[in-house]
Amino acid sequence: MFQKQKLIFFFIIIDFSIMKSYTHYYIFIFIFLITSCKIPYQPISHQEQLLKVSNEKESDSNNEISQFLKPYKDSLSKMMNQNIGKALGDFKKEKPGGSLGNLIVDAMFDKLVELNIPSDNVIYNYGGIRIPELKKGNITIGKIFELLPFENELVIVDVKGQQLKQWLALISENGGWPMFYRNALCLKMTNDTIVVNSFQHDSIQSRIKDEIHSALNIQDSVMYRIATNDYIANGGDQCHFLINSKKEFTGILIRDLMIDYIRKYHTIQPSSFSQITINHK
């Protein structure tokens, strides 16, 4: 009897030790059985409904959010609707030369003169002009934000003549960009001839005169200082050849200098004088 009880106790100890060594397996099996025994539910019916979304319904101007934002909205609207000058005609975005592009580069050049920053020429990308035209009449700050919505900065880029030729070739391929040249430049290419007409700057109204001078050849080894925006200076619009060029960042936004320019002269006259002539042979 004693031997039998001892034997049973021995097996109980063995079983307990075996269970202990495989405890983690038992836990895994238990969890697996619990999670795998879920009853799948299937929908027996469903309904579909189309909801019409419209912007015709006026928002509730009395809600808390509207009331909280109202002072900021009113302040912003007041600033954006402020008149800063008057256009005597329609300024249009055109290629190769357009009155709207001329206005931008004219304003850039005017700021360079004001700050006494030396620069040979001004070039602005056609794609940076974001509205097709600036209508005749009062000009508001909001309209300039529409024209130049990006935070682009006035930058002076030092480029060699060889890079400038690449730049002008790119401009030629794209049908022309807004330009302002202090001196006339002439670039003869294999298939194209780019003639940049020069003009004199009227210190009174900052107008462009149709006085064309003898062209100056671009020298490959000569360094030129070109004013543009930081987007172009950093290689935008396929101007990868400018990425490693020496740059002078002015910290002045193109939009801000445009506003300053219109405020300064107040009444501006559109000029469609083409500052670049592209002859494709």
Secondary structure, DSSP 8 states (H G I E B T S, - for coil): -HHHHHHHHHHHHHHHHHHHHTHHHHHHHHHHHHHHT------S----------S-S---TTSHHHHHHHHHHHHHHHHHT-EEEEESS-EE--SS--HHHHHHHHHHHHHHHHTT---SEEE--GGG--SSEE-SEEEEHHHHHHHS-S--EEEEEEEEHHHHHHHHHHHHHTT---EEESS-EEEE-SSEEEEE----B-TTT--B-------EE--TTSEEEEEEEHHHHTT-TT-GGGTTSEEEEEEEEHHHHHHHHHHHH-EE------SEEEEE-
